[in-house]
Amino acid sequence: MQVHKISTILRSRSALAAAVTAALAGSILTAPPVAAAAPEGPGQGSCKIADDPSWSGWSNHQQVGERLAQIERTSGGRVDVDVVGHTQQGRELWTARVGTGDKVLLVTSAIHGNERTGTEALLAILKRLGSSGDAQTRKILSEITFVAMPMVNPDGGELNRRMNVRSWDETLAEFPQLAGAPRAWYHRLSGDGINLPGYDLNRDFNPDLNYVPRAADLPGRDTDAGFFLSPESRAIRDVYVGLRAEKGAVDAYIDLHHMGPCDRLTGGEQDGKLISVSLDYPPLGVQDGAKYKAAWPALDQDKSRRYALTVANGMLAQYGSQSKLAAVGRYFHPDAREYAGQGRSAFALNGTGTVLFEVRGQQDDLGQKQHGMLVKSVQTGVESLISGLADGTVDRVDGDDFFDLPDYGWDTAND
């Protein structure tokens, strides 16, 4: 995997342009105090979809690069930012790494290009970990190696769409052995009203981290593993493989996403109120992925549920059970749901505890108040897992308690 320093890349681009949380009691990171939540209505608690979608307040690819460079510079060497790949259109894919501990947490955001709350949250976390000098932060950095990939689908992000941008002909140019095979099932000729081809990157992963695309495997099915056909998914895979080779294991992986804007919690202390963040463990079919156990014995679904529960507990402890910032529940997960081609599934099959975040509303649906509230919720959730890994909380919770979290109306028959 070829790695380049971000400072060199940004200087070059500038010339060409001509011009964790303190969620748990006694946690290691201490978050700033949060103001009481406003009553539900337009803005903070509304699920109104914007009539005129706006990108204002969201960092684009260039701005993310500039902020990462600033964080690296002001951290005095604590945060290390590298370019670990490029998209089909040549945009950089970055990692930002902080901490020296043996426990590794990898986080990706914006694998769907129009889902960027996580990008803003990761930048805030990196800034805090890179600049805070208190004993709690120093302790966490000695326990944890935190690696963030804050924008892993910038080509899609620049178009405000879910897919990346990559044609089947471009795929064949890289993998000529696929000539004559049908297109992968998750490749589309257009998406989100934009007449450009691309992939749903969150289906392009394979638990065989050495997998090379084969014509006989195409087009595949939605329940099966993907084929690593895009540079973005391969860059994430390469970062994961590199960390595992260096540290022995990647303990935890978080993938940050968005969901629909108007789902309401069913059960719990905020029954009927708008959900803020839903959490999930890997969707690997019936009986906790029983069919995968022989080939992938490291799979531990209970570990992923413990990690997700640690996130939820941290958010509730930080904000209180009635706060909109802690309106957290379980993501849609009937027993038969199966997506082996998602990154969180592929990495879980390799022994990593993985957690999905789904934030309510797409980026262009959110007004500024909702934007700020949901970024803060995601930041606190990620920091809760950082803290839980560092102090061992993740190993002292009961994974079955994850099922006590409220859902949003999809599982009421089983509650």
C-alpha positions as CSV (number, residue, x, y, z in Angstrom):
1,M,0.0,0.0,0.0
2,Q,1.5,3.3,-1.1
3,V,1.3,6.0,1.5
4,H,1.9,9.7,1.0
5,K,2.1,12.6,3.5
6,I,-0.9,14.9,3.3
7,S,1.2,18.1,3.6
8,T,3.1,17.3,0.4
9,I,-0.2,16.5,-1.5
10,L,-1.9,19.7,-0.3
11,R,1.0,21.9,-1.2
12,S,0.9,20.4,-4.7
13,R,-2.8,20.9,-5.0
14,S,-2.6,24.4,-3.8
15,A,0.0,25.3,-6.4
16,L,-2.1,23.8,-9.1
17,A,-5.1,25.7,-8.0
18,A,-3.1,28.9,-8.5
19,A,-3.8,30.4,-5.5
20,V,-13.4,9.6,23.4
21,T,-15.9,10.5,25.1
22,A,-16.6,11.3,28.6
23,A,-19.9,9.4,28.2
24,L,-19.4,6.9,31.0
25,A,-18.9,7.8,34.7
26,G,-15.1,7.9,35.2
27,S,-14.4,7.8,31.5
28,I,-11.1,8.7,30.0
29,L,-12.1,11.6,27.8
30,T,-14.2,14.4,29.2
31,A,-16.6,16.0,26.8
32,P,-17.7,19.6,27.2
33,P,-21.0,20.3,28.9
34,V,-24.1,20.1,26.6
35,A,-26.9,22.6,26.7
36,A,-30.4,21.2,27.5
37,A,-32.2,20.1,24.4
38,A,-34.8,22.4,22.9
39,P,-38.4,21.4,22.6
40,E,-39.2,19.4,19.4
41,G,-40.1,21.6,16.5
42,P,-38.6,22.9,13.3
43,G,-34.9,22.6,13.4
44,Q,-33.4,20.4,16.2
45,G,-36.3,18.0,16.6
46,S,-37.9,18.2,13.2
47,C,-37.9,15.5,10.5
48,K,-39.0,18.0,7.8
49,I,-37.1,17.3,4.5
50,A,-35.7,20.5,3.0
51,D,-37.5,21.8,-0.1
52,D,-34.3,23.3,-1.3
53,P,-31.4,20.8,-0.4
54,S,-28.4,22.6,0.9
55,W,-24.8,21.5,1.4
56,S,-24.0,24.5,3.6
57,G,-22.2,23.6,6.8
58,W,-20.7,20.3,5.4
59,S,-17.1,20.0,4.6
60,N,-16.2,19.1,1.0
61,H,-13.2,17.0,0.0
62,Q,-10.8,19.9,-0.2
63,Q,-11.9,21.4,3.1
64,V,-11.5,18.0,4.8
65,G,-8.0,17.8,3.5
66,E,-7.2,21.3,4.8
67,R,-8.7,20.6,8.2
68,L,-6.7,17.3,8.5
69,A,-3.5,19.1,7.6
70,Q,-4.3,21.8,10.2
71,I,-5.0,19.1,12.9
72,E,-1.8,17.3,12.1
73,R,0.2,20.5,12.2
74,T,-1.3,21.8,15.5
75,S,-1.1,18.4,17.2
76,G,2.7,18.7,17.3
77,G,3.2,15.2,15.8
78,R,0.5,13.5,17.8
79,V,-1.9,13.1,14.8
80,D,-0.4,11.5,11.7
81,V,-2.3,12.0,8.4
82,D,-1.5,10.0,5.3
83,V,-2.8,9.6,1.8
84,V,-3.5,5.8,1.4
85,G,-5.2,5.8,-2.0
86,H,-7.0,7.7,-4.7
87,T,-10.5,7.4,-6.2
88,Q,-11.2,6.8,-9.8
89,Q,-11.3,10.6,-10.4
90,G,-8.0,11.1,-8.5
91,R,-9.2,12.4,-5.2
92,E,-7.1,11.5,-2.1
93,L,-8.3,9.0,0.5
94,W,-6.9,9.9,3.9
95,T,-6.2,8.2,7.2
96,A,-5.6,10.2,10.4
97,R,-4.0,8.2,13.2
98,V,-3.5,9.1,16.8
99,G,-2.5,7.1,19.8
100,T,0.0,4.3,20.4
101,G,-2.0,1.7,22.3
102,D,-2.4,-2.0,21.5
103,K,-6.1,-1.8,21.1
104,V,-7.1,-0.6,17.6
105,L,-10.2,1.2,16.5
106,L,-10.8,1.9,12.8
107,V,-13.6,4.3,11.8
108,T,-14.8,5.1,8.3
109,S,-17.3,7.8,7.2
110,A,-19.1,8.7,4.0
111,I,-18.7,5.4,2.2
112,H,-22.1,6.6,0.9
113,G,-21.1,10.0,-0.5
114,N,-24.2,11.9,0.8
115,E,-23.8,10.7,4.4
116,R,-21.3,13.0,6.1
117,T,-22.3,13.6,9.7
118,G,-19.6,11.2,10.6
119,T,-17.0,13.2,8.7
120,E,-17.6,16.2,10.9
121,A,-17.7,14.1,14.0
122,L,-14.3,12.5,13.2
123,L,-12.7,15.8,12.5
124,A,-13.8,17.0,16.0
125,I,-12.6,13.8,17.7
126,L,-9.2,14.1,16.0
127,K,-8.8,17.7,17.0
128,R,-9.6,16.9,20.6
129,L,-7.3,13.9,20.8
130,G,-4.6,15.8,19.0
131,S,-4.7,18.9,21.2
132,S,-5.8,17.9,24.7
133,G,-3.0,17.7,27.2
134,D,-4.9,16.4,30.2
135,A,-4.1,13.2,32.0
136,Q,-7.2,11.4,30.8
137,T,-6.4,12.0,27.1
138,R,-2.8,10.9,27.6
139,K,-4.0,7.7,29.2
140,I,-6.4,6.9,26.4
141,L,-3.7,7.6,23.8
142,S,-1.5,5.1,25.6
143,E,-4.2,2.4,25.4
144,I,-5.8,3.0,22.0
145,T,-4.6,3.4,18.4
146,F,-7.4,5.4,16.7
147,V,-7.5,5.5,12.9
148,A,-10.1,7.6,11.1
149,M,-10.9,7.6,7.4
150,P,-13.2,10.6,7.4
151,M,-14.2,10.7,3.7
152,V,-13.9,7.4,1.8
153,N,-16.2,8.2,-1.1
154,P,-15.3,11.8,-2.1
155,D,-16.3,11.3,-5.8
156,G,-19.8,10.5,-4.7
157,G,-19.7,13.2,-2.1
158,E,-18.9,15.9,-4.6
159,L,-22.1,14.9,-6.4
160,N,-24.1,14.5,-3.2
161,R,-25.0,10.9,-4.1
162,R,-24.7,7.5,-2.5
163,M,-22.5,5.7,-5.1
164,N,-19.0,6.3,-6.2
165,V,-18.1,7.1,-9.9
166,R,-16.6,4.3,-11.8
167,S,-17.7,2.7,-15.1
168,W,-17.6,-1.0,-15.9
169,D,-15.1,-0.2,-18.7
170,E,-12.8,1.4,-16.2
171,T,-13.2,-1.7,-14.0
172,L,-12.4,-4.0,-17.0
173,A,-9.3,-1.9,-17.7
174,E,-8.0,-2.8,-14.3
175,F,-9.3,-6.3,-14.2
176,P,-9.1,-7.6,-17.8
177,Q,-9.8,-11.2,-16.5
178,L,-13.5,-10.0,-16.1
179,A,-14.0,-9.4,-19.8
180,G,-17.3,-11.0,-21.0
181,A,-18.6,-11.5,-17.5
182,P,-21.8,-9.7,-16.4
183,R,-21.5,-6.6,-14.3
184,A,-21.4,-7.0,-10.5
185,W,-24.9,-6.8,-9.1
186,Y,-24.1,-3.7,-7.1
187,H,-22.8,-1.7,-10.1
188,R,-25.3,0.8,-11.5
189,L,-25.3,2.9,-14.7
190,S,-26.7,5.9,-12.8
191,G,-27.7,6.9,-9.3
192,D,-29.5,9.6,-7.3
193,G,-30.7,11.2,-10.6
194,I,-27.1,11.6,-11.9
195,N,-26.3,9.9,-15.2
196,L,-22.9,8.5,-14.2
197,P,-22.1,4.9,-13.4
198,G,-20.7,3.6,-10.1
199,Y,-20.8,1.2,-7.2
200,D,-22.5,0.9,-3.9
201,L,-19.1,0.7,-2.1
202,N,-20.8,-0.8,1.0
203,R,-21.3,-4.0,-1.0
204,D,-17.8,-4.3,-2.4
205,F,-16.0,-6.1,0.5
206,N,-15.0,-9.7,0.9
207,P,-13.9,-11.5,4.1
208,D,-11.1,-13.1,2.1
209,L,-8.8,-10.0,2.3
210,N,-6.6,-11.4,-0.4
211,Y,-9.5,-11.9,-2.8
212,V,-8.8,-11.1,-6.5
213,P,-11.9,-10.6,-8.8
214,R,-12.8,-13.7,-10.9
215,A,-15.2,-13.7,-13.8
216,A,-16.9,-16.9,-12.5
217,D,-18.0,-15.1,-9.3
218,L,-20.0,-12.4,-11.2
219,P,-22.6,-10.9,-11.0
220,G,-23.0,-12.3,-7.5
221,R,-26.0,-11.8,-5.2
222,D,-27.0,-9.3,-2.5
223,T,-26.4,-11.8,0.3
224,D,-22.9,-12.7,-0.9
225,A,-19.5,-11.1,-0.5
226,G,-18.3,-8.4,-2.9
227,F,-15.3,-8.3,-5.2
228,F,-13.1,-5.3,-4.2
229,L,-13.7,-3.8,-7.6
230,S,-13.3,-0.1,-6.5
231,P,-10.1,1.7,-5.3
232,E,-12.0,3.0,-2.3
233,S,-13.0,-0.3,-0.8
234,R,-9.5,-1.7,-1.5
235,A,-7.9,1.3,0.3
236,I,-10.1,0.6,3.4
237,R,-9.1,-3.1,3.1
238,D,-5.4,-2.3,2.9
239,V,-5.6,0.0,5.9
240,Y,-7.3,-2.8,7.9
241,V,-4.7,-5.4,6.7
242,G,-1.8,-3.1,7.6
243,L,-3.1,-2.4,11.1
244,R,-3.7,-6.1,11.7
245,A,-0.1,-6.9,10.5
246,E,1.3,-4.2,12.8
247,K,-0.8,-4.7,15.9
248,G,-1.9,-8.3,15.6
249,A,-5.6,-7.4,15.4
250,V,-8.1,-4.6,14.7
251,D,-10.2,-4.8,17.8
252,A,-13.1,-2.6,16.6
253,Y,-14.5,-1.1,13.4
254,I,-17.2,1.6,13.1
255,D,-18.9,2.5,9.9
256,L,-20.8,5.8,10.0
257,H,-24.0,6.2,7.9
258,H,-27.3,8.0,7.6
259,M,-30.9,6.7,7.4
260,G,-34.4,8.1,6.8
261,P,-35.4,11.4,8.5
262,C,-38.6,10.5,10.2
263,D,-38.3,7.3,12.1
264,R,-39.5,7.2,15.7
265,L,-38.5,5.1,18.6
266,T,-40.7,2.2,19.7
267,G,-40.4,1.6,23.4
268,G,-37.9,3.0,25.9
269,E,-38.1,6.3,27.7
270,Q,-38.4,8.2,24.5
271,D,-41.1,6.1,23.0
272,G,-42.6,7.9,20.0
273,K,-39.9,10.5,19.7
274,L,-37.6,10.9,16.7
275,I,-34.6,8.6,16.8
276,S,-31.2,10.3,16.6
277,V,-28.8,7.3,16.0
278,S,-29.5,3.7,15.4
279,L,-26.9,1.0,16.0
280,D,-26.3,-2.4,14.6
281,Y,-24.1,-5.5,14.6
282,P,-23.2,-7.4,11.4
283,P,-26.1,-8.6,9.2
284,L,-25.0,-12.2,8.6
285,G,-28.2,-14.2,8.4
286,V,-29.9,-16.6,10.8
287,Q,-28.5,-17.9,14.1
288,D,-25.9,-15.2,14.4
289,G,-24.3,-16.1,11.1
290,A,-24.2,-19.8,11.7
291,K,-23.4,-20.7,8.1
292,Y,-20.1,-18.7,8.3
293,K,-18.7,-20.2,11.5
294,A,-16.9,-23.1,9.9
295,A,-15.0,-21.0,7.4
296,W,-14.7,-17.9,9.6
297,P,-14.4,-19.2,13.2
298,A,-13.2,-15.8,14.5
299,L,-16.7,-14.3,14.0
300,D,-18.1,-13.1,17.4
301,Q,-21.5,-11.4,17.0
302,D,-21.8,-11.0,20.8
303,K,-18.6,-8.9,20.8
304,S,-20.1,-6.6,18.2
305,R,-23.3,-6.3,20.2
306,R,-21.2,-5.4,23.3
307,Y,-19.5,-2.7,21.4
308,A,-22.7,-1.3,20.1
309,L,-24.2,-1.4,23.6
310,T,-21.2,0.4,24.9
311,V,-21.9,3.2,22.4
312,A,-25.5,3.5,23.5
313,N,-24.7,3.4,27.2
314,G,-22.1,6.2,26.7
315,M,-24.6,8.4,24.9
316,L,-27.2,7.9,27.6
317,A,-24.8,8.5,30.4
318,Q,-23.5,11.7,28.7
319,Y,-26.8,13.3,27.9
320,G,-29.5,11.7,30.0
321,S,-32.3,9.4,28.9
322,Q,-34.6,12.2,27.8
323,S,-32.2,14.1,25.6
324,K,-32.6,14.1,21.8
325,L,-28.9,13.5,21.6
326,A,-29.4,10.2,23.3
327,A,-32.5,9.1,21.3
328,V,-30.7,5.9,20.4
329,G,-32.0,2.5,19.3
330,R,-31.4,-0.6,17.2
331,Y,-31.1,-0.5,13.4
332,F,-33.3,-2.7,11.2
333,H,-32.1,-6.2,11.8
334,P,-34.5,-9.1,11.3
335,D,-32.8,-12.4,11.8
336,A,-32.6,-13.3,8.1
337,R,-31.0,-10.0,7.1
338,E,-27.7,-10.9,5.3
339,Y,-25.1,-8.7,3.6
340,A,-21.7,-10.4,3.6
341,G,-20.4,-7.8,1.2
342,Q,-20.5,-4.9,3.7
343,G,-17.2,-3.8,5.3
344,R,-18.6,-4.4,8.8
345,S,-19.5,-7.9,7.9
346,A,-16.2,-8.8,6.1
347,F,-14.2,-7.4,9.1
348,A,-16.4,-9.1,11.6
349,L,-15.8,-12.5,9.9
350,N,-12.1,-11.8,10.5
351,G,-12.6,-11.4,14.3
352,T,-13.2,-7.6,14.6
353,G,-16.1,-6.3,16.7
354,T,-18.0,-4.0,14.2
355,V,-20.7,-1.4,14.8
356,L,-22.9,0.5,12.3
357,F,-24.1,4.0,13.1
358,E,-27.2,5.2,11.2
359,V,-27.9,8.9,11.8
360,R,-31.4,10.2,11.1
361,G,-31.8,12.1,7.9
362,Q,-29.5,12.7,4.9
363,Q,-27.1,15.5,4.9
364,D,-29.1,17.8,2.7
365,D,-32.3,17.2,4.8
366,L,-30.7,18.6,7.9
367,G,-31.0,22.2,9.1
368,Q,-28.2,23.7,11.1
369,K,-29.6,22.8,14.5
370,Q,-30.2,19.2,13.5
371,H,-26.8,19.1,11.9
372,G,-25.0,20.2,15.1
373,M,-27.1,17.9,17.3
374,L,-26.5,14.8,15.3
375,V,-22.8,15.5,14.8
376,K,-22.5,15.8,18.5
377,S,-24.4,12.5,19.0
378,V,-22.1,10.7,16.6
379,Q,-19.0,12.2,18.2
380,T,-20.1,11.1,21.7
381,G,-21.0,7.6,20.4
382,V,-17.6,7.1,18.8
383,E,-15.8,8.5,21.9
384,S,-17.8,6.1,24.1
385,L,-16.4,3.1,22.3
386,I,-12.9,4.7,22.5
387,S,-13.3,4.9,26.3
388,G,-14.9,1.5,26.6
389,L,-12.0,-0.1,24.8
390,A,-9.5,1.7,26.8
391,D,-10.9,1.0,30.2
392,G,-12.3,-2.5,29.5
393,T,-16.0,-1.5,29.8
394,V,-16.7,-3.3,26.5
395,D,-15.8,-6.6,28.1
396,R,-18.0,-6.1,31.2
397,V,-21.3,-5.5,29.5
398,D,-23.8,-8.2,28.5
399,G,-24.2,-8.3,24.8
400,D,-27.8,-9.6,25.2
401,D,-28.7,-6.3,26.7
402,F,-28.3,-4.8,23.3
403,F,-31.7,-6.3,22.4
404,D,-33.3,-4.2,25.2
405,L,-32.6,-1.0,23.2
406,P,-35.7,0.3,21.5
407,D,-36.2,-0.2,17.8
408,Y,-38.2,2.1,15.5
409,G,-41.3,0.0,14.8
410,W,-39.8,-2.9,12.8
411,D,-39.6,-5.5,15.6
412,T,-42.6,-4.8,17.8
413,A,-44.0,-8.3,17.5
414,N,-40.9,-9.7,19.2
415,D,-40.6,-7.2,22.0
